[in-house]
Amino acid sequence: MRKVLFGLSACAALFVLAATFAVADDEAKEIKGSAGCAACCFKGDACSASVKVADKVYTLKASEKANAATKKLIEGFKGAKTSVEVTIKGVIKEKTIIADSVTAAKG
């Protein structure tokens, strides 16, 4: 009986630990990179708003929390011929950054 209880306790502890990490992954982080058009700036296949972070290119989409200015800025990156440095508050999901806010660098 002790072995069964110990096994169940260990499984519960692992479940709680996994759930904690899953929640942490969904928290918005500050991400810095270059935003522009996937095709025009980053040699992708199709025009879409994208961000290059280090040497990876992600599709950029606005979250449901994003304000109108952020949504307009993201839409403006589609078809852009040059990239601009940006700071994004958002989460990375697979090959997409879901942005709550995007701020372009001044200059």
Protein Blocks (a to p, Z undefined) as FASTA:
>chain_A
ZZmmmmmmmmmmmmmmmmmmmmmmmpccddddddddfklmnopabdcddddehjaccddd
ddfklcfklmmmmmmmgopabdcddddddddehjaccdfbdcddeZZ
